[in-house]
Amino acid sequence: QMQPAESGGGLVQAGASLTLTCTASSRTYNILTVAWFRQAPGKEREFVASIYRMSGNTDYRDSVKGRFSISRDNAKNQVYLQMNNLQPEDTAVYYCAVRFAGRSSYDRWGQGTQVTVSS
């Protein structure tokens, strides 16, 4: 079964930038959208950003608008999350999720990558 794989997390200081990468290994032809979610310790998992594979249309949670940017490279089967001006409240495990055409929810999830922002 296809499982997306995240990479690019790390420990940075406030104000720094990181780029996360999500790589899909198979069934990419049937992917409708790819999204990034995050979960901080003791908190619910929350939506961060999403992108439609074909149109490139994007969506963001309000708190990251203007700082984060999601993009894709279909030839490489990769989706990126460029995160600028990171703040301590962005500290979380970031997950990549895939929604296939005809499905109403994200049903393929990566293992997650840790992003830690120190003040």
N, C-alpha and C positions, 0 to 999 in steps of 0.2 A: 504494500500500500504506500502511496506517495505521502511523505511527510516533509513539510518544508523545513529548512535548516537556517537558523539565524547565526550571524557572526558580527563582530565589530563592537561588542560591549567593552566596558572598561571603567576605570576610576579616573575622574577628571575633576578639576577645580571649577567652581562657579564661573560662568562666562565662557567656558571652553566649548568646543564643538566635537561631535562624534558622528560617524555615519554607520548605521546598521545596514546589513545586507541580508536579504531573505532569498534563498535559492530553492527552486522547485525542481525536483529530479525527474518527474514524469507526469503524464496526463496534463501537460501544460496547455494543450490545445483546448481543453474543456474548462479552463479557469475563467471565471467571470470577474471576480474581484480578489484582491489581496489586501489585507489590512494588518496594521500593527495595533496591538493591545499592550497594556502594561499593568503590572500588579505590584503595589508597594506593600511592605510588611504590615499585616493587620488590616489591609484595605481590600475592597472588592476590585476585581479586574475591571479595567476601564478601556474604552475605545480611544485610540490616539489618532489614527489616520487610515484612509483607505484609498485605493486606486482601481479603476476599471482597467482590465488588461488591454482591451482593444481601443477604447476611446481615450483613455488616459484621464478621464474625469476623476477629480479628487475630492476628498472630504476630510475635515479636521475637527478635533475637539477645540473648543474656544480657547482653552488655556495654552495651546501650542501654536495657534495661528500667528503667522509672522515670524516664528522662530524655527518651526519644523517644516520640512518639505519632503513629500513622498514622490518618488519617480520610479519608472520601470525601464528595463532593457529586455524586451521580449526575445531578442536573439540569444541572450545569455540566460533567459528564464530567471531573471533576478529582479527584485524590487528593493529599493533603497529608502532609508529614512535618514535624511540629513537633519541633524539636530544642532542648532546654534544657540548661543547664549544659554547654555544649560544652567539650571538652578537646582538647589538641593531638593526641591519638591518634585523634580523629575526622576529622582532616584527610584528605581523599580526594576523588576525583571520584565524585559520586553519580549513579547511573543509575536511571531508572524502567524497569520491564519489565512487560509484559502477557502474561498467559496466557489463551488463549481456551478456552471450553468444549470438552471432548473432546480437549484437548491435554495432554500430560504435562509439558511444559516451557514456560519463558518464551521466546517466539520473536519478540517485538517489543520492541526496545530503543531508548531515547532516546539522544541524543548525549552526555548527561552534563552536570553542572554542578559546578564546583569549589567546594569548601568548605575554607577554610583557617582554622585556629584557632591563634592565636599565644599563647605562654605569658607 
